[in-house]
Amino acid sequence: MRRVTLFVNGSSTNGKVVAVYGSLEDLLSVAASKLGIRASSVYNGNGGLIDDVTLIRDDDVLYVSEGDSFEDPQEDLIGAERGQTHTDWLTLNVGGRCFTTTRSTLVSKEPESMLAHMFREKDVWGNKQDSQGAYLIDRSPDYFEPILNYLRHGQLIINEGINPLGVLEEARFFGIEQLAEQLETLIKSSQPPDDHSPLTRKEFIRFLLATTTKSELRCQAANLQGVKMLCTNAEGASLRGCNFEDPAGIKANLEGANLKGVDMEGSQMTGINLRVATLKNAKLKNCNLRGATLAGTDLENCDLSGCDLQEANLRGSNVKGAIFEEMLTPLHMSQSVR
């Protein structure tokens, strides 16, 4: 699977990371949906028109137009830099330790992250400041430092004595997806071999393809530890009692998946990533969703009764008609940043 970042032609903000499957027409269809434009052409960073999907490489940055010619996104950046003043510098007070950086460092590399949204424009989030003017963030400074350095130079460097799992949790909290993937790979590679390794995304996709209709899919009480199913179509499937939790701390990733009408009752899904997934009419009764990412998720008419939603992030989700009765813990909108 290849993953690329898509921007609207001439822009370097509000990019969308998508998986590349099928033909160029399939990619244009996804681009139109994600970017909200009538996508008809794709260019690489040098302005070259891409007419064959096989020319696209993993981690490419692509620019999508509605038929107009390529516009250099650097001109947009230059214009933004001209408007910057000394206020681009700011100080973050993270758990009592201060870090001085620039607004562009927090915004540029991961434009869709929580940090980027917090500091893209002054006071949009109403960020609280201490007596010295530093922005207060109630997170671990030890785990935040590798994240800030990654945003500065793009390299993952973890000092001795720092647990990568802690850094991974912070990366997920701040929505820095590319760094989270690097950390997951690092953590998995450091684990001893296991004869009972979790089901991989490729293996699960093969399983999905083996069924003529997804409503026939029965995968009850299966071990799906750390499975990656980004944008997977499992509509109407039965995944009752499945275990998505990985003892090594690698969280299952079902971001953007179509799980409409799926039955996942009683499943263990601590920390699972269901960001912008579709769970309309799904049955999640008595699931463990502690610390789950449900930001932007469609939960319309979803049965969440008896679920453990402590520390779950439901920001921007659609909960119209959802059932929250008999919850084990109070519904908590994850907003730990102060």
N, C-alpha and C positions, 0 to 999 in steps of 0.2 A: 504494500500500500504506500502511495505517495501522498504527502501532505503539502499544501502550498498556501501562501497567504495572498488573498485577493484584495486589491484596492480599486476604487473607482478611478478611471483614467484621469491623470493630472493631480491626484491626491495622495498624501502619505499618511492620512489619519483614518481611523475607523475601519481598519482592515479586518478581514474575516479569514480564519484558518479553516480550510475544508479538505476533505479527502478527495483524491482524483480516481475516479472509476470510469470505465467505459470509454465513450468517444468524446471528442471535443464538444459536440452538441450537448452531451450530458453535463460537462463542466460549465458550459454557458448557461444551462438551465439552473444549475445550483447557484451560479454567480448572480443570476437575475433575482433569485429568491433571497439570497443573503444580503445583496447590496441594494436591492430595491430599484433596479434599473432594467431597461430592455437590453440585455447583454447580447452583443453580436460579434465583437472582436476581442481578442486577447493579445496583449503585448508583453514582452519580457522587459526587464529593467533598462535595456539599451534601446528600447523602441522597436524591436523586431517583432513583426507580426507572426504569431504562432498559428499555423494551419494544420498541425498534426499533433495529437495529444501525446504521442511517444517522444516528442521533443521536450516535454516537461519533466524536470527532475525534482527529486524530493527536496523540500524546503525552498523551492523557487518563490520569488516574489513576482506576482503578475498584476497587470493593470487591465481592467475591463472597460471597454467603451461601448457606446450605443451606435457605433458606426463611424464616429469621428476619428480623426488621425491622432496619433500618440502625442500626449502632452507630458513634458518632463516634470515629474513630481518635485524635483529639487527646487524648481522655481517657487513652489508653494512653501518649501522649507526656508528658502532665502528670504521670502517676504515676511515669514513669521519671525525669523531671527532679527530682521531690521527693527521690528516692533518691540524687541526685548530690551529691558533695562536692567539695572542692578538688582531689581526685585526678583530676577530669575533665580538668585541664590536664596536658599531657605534652610532652616534647621529643623530636624525631626527629633523629638524627645520620645524615644522608643523604650518603654519600660524603665525610665530613669537615666538612660544613656543617650547623649546627644550625637547626632550624625548631621554633618553639613554637606549638602549636595545642591544640585540645580534642578529646577522644575523640568527642564528638558530631559535630564537623566531619568526622572520618574515617569515621563510620558512617552518618550520616543520609541524605546525598544519593544515595549509591550503595550501598545495603545489601547487595548481593551481590558487591561488589568484594573483591579480596584484602585491601586495607587495612581494610575493614569487618570482615572475618573475623579479621584480626590483632588488632584493638583493641576489638572489641565487648565482650569480657570479659577481665579482667586475666589475663595470662600463659597464655591458652588455647593460643597458638602457641609458648610458651616463648621469647618474644622476648628476644634478648640485649641488654644495656645496657652503656654505657661507664662509666668511673669516676664520671661526674657524673650517672648515672641516665638518660641519653638513650638511646632505643631505636635500635639500629644497623641501618641499611638500606644495603646495598651497591649503590646505584644512583647515577645522575648527578644532582647537586643542581641543575644548570642546567635540566635537563629536568623535574625534580620540582617546581620552584617554580610553574610555570603550572598543574600538576595540583592542587597544594594550594590555590592561589587559586581554581580552578574549584570545588573542594569547599566553599570558604568562601562564595562569592557567586554561583556558577552561570554566570559569564562566562568565556569563553576569551580570555585576554590573554597574548600572547607578546611579550616584550621584543625590541628590535632586536638582531640578532646571534645569536638563538636559532633553530636549525633546527627547523621544525615536524615534520620526519620523526623527529627525536629525541624530541620530546614525544609523538608518535603511538606510538612503540615503548614508551615508559613507560606510556602510557594502556592499551595492550594488555596489557602485563605485569601491571599492577595490576587488570586486568579492569574498567576504567571505560568501559563500552561507549558511553554517550551522548556522552562527550567524544571518544572515538575516531572516532565517526561525523562529528562536527563537524570534526575535524582532517582526515579523509579528504576531506570536501567542500572545505575550505580549500585543501588541497594540489592537488586536481584542478583547482580554479578558477584556480590560479596557473600551470598548465601551458599551453604553447602548443597551439592546435588541432592535432589529428592526424587525417588522413584515414583512418587505419587504427585507429580507436578500438576499445577492447575491447568485447566482447559484453556488453550490459547484461543485468541480471537479467530485465527484461521481455521482451527478445528471446529469451533462453534459455527462459523459461517458454513463450513461443509455440511454440518448437521442441519442447519437451516435449509440449505439448498436441496437436501435429500427429501424434504417434505414438499408435497405438491401445493398445499395451502398452509399458511402459517397457523391457522386455527387447529390443524392436525398435530402441531408440534407439542409433544409432551416430554418435558425434561424435569420431572419432579424429583426433589431431594438431591439434585445433582451438585457436585462440587465445582463451582465456577469461580474459585478464588482468583481475584485480581484480573478477571477476564476483561478484554478490551473489545467493545462492541460499538464503536462510534458509528452513528448514522445507520445502524442495523435495522432492518424491517422484521420485527417479530410480532406483528399485529395479531391479537387473538391467541397467542401462545399460552401454554400452561407451564409456569415455572414455580409451582408451589413448593415451599420448603427448601428452596435452593440456598446454598451458602456462597455468598460473594466476598466474604471476608478472608483476607490473607494474613496469617500469623506474622509474616514478615513486614506488614504494614503497607503493602502495595494495595491501593484501593481500586476496585472495579470501576471501569470507565464506560458508561453507556450514553455519553453526551450526544444529543441530537437523535437518539434512537426513536423509532416508531414502535411504541409499546401500547398502542391503543387497544383497550379491552383485554390486556394481558392479565393473567391470574398469577400473582406472586405472593399470595397469602402465606404468612409465617416465614418468609425468607429473612436471612441474616444479611443486612446490607449496610453495616456501619461504615460511614465515610464514603459511600458510593457517589460517583459523579453522574447525576441525571440532569445536568444543565441543558436547558432548552429541549429536553426530550418531550415526547407526546405520551401522556398517560391517561388520556381521556377515557372514562368509564372503566379504568383498571381497578383490580381488586388487590389492595395492599394491606388488608386487615392483619393486625398483629405482627407487622414487620418491624424489624429493628433498623430504624433510619437515623440513628444517633450520628450527628455530625455530617449528615448527607448534604450534598450540594444539589438543591432543587431550584436554583435561580433561573427564572424565565421558563420554568417547566409548565406544561399544560396539564393541570390536575382537575379539570372540569369533571364533575360527577364521580370523582375517584373516591373509593372507600378506604379511608385512612384510620378507621376506628381501631383503637387498641394499639396504635403505633407508638414507638418511642421516637419522638422528634426533637429530643434535647440537642441544642446547638445546631440544628439543621438550618440551612440557608434557603429561605423561601422568598428571597427578594425578587419581586417582579413576576412571581408565578401566578397562574390563573387558577384560583381555587373556587370558582363559581360552582355551587352545588356539591362541593366536596364534603365528605362526612368525616368529622373529627371527633365524634363522640367516643367515650371510653379510652381517650388517649392516656398513656402511662405517665406522660409528663406534659406540662403546659406547652402550648405552641410557642416556639421561640424563633423570632426573626433574627438571624445571625448578623448583629451589628456591633461587634466587639470593638471596632475602631471608634475612638471618641475624639 
